[in-house]
């Protein structure tokens, strides 16, 4: 942020303190407002840089602390798992239930690992295309080129067929302000 922008912000803060009701009535005043917006953008950028610098430092600290606790967590979990598995071989119904937590066993479903391309080829060659799904989606880009939109926002094909599932909502003009 340069000195001119700092002065613009100081002037803006003084104006805000006076709580004046200000209305833009000509191009010079609009230019003044744009200068103030530019100065505010510069201040936001400075604040963002400060935030990013501190966030990186804090994130690094947190990652270091979490790694330490994660290493301890993995070690303790491994100790408990080894004990529970050893006890489970002796007693198939073994479990631990204490005021500080539980250790139980849970069956898991087998994991299916797919290579979609190979599987599709295999299903096609095995004449099992009933196990294939064909996904149909509208080509929205092409649709916009070949249809007409009515005043009510309805979409009509070149044949005059009204399409369900699509409508066009007109939007008002948007004011775009770009301070330099």
Secondary structure, DSSP 8 states (H G I E B T S, - for coil): --HHHHHHHHHHHHHHHHT------SHHHHHHHHHHHHHHHHHHHHHHHHHHHHHHHHHHHHHHHHHHHHHHHHHHHHHHHHHHHHHHHH-TT--EEETTEEE------------HHHHHHHHHHTT-GGG--------HHHHHHH-EE-TTSEEE-TT--EEEEEE-------------
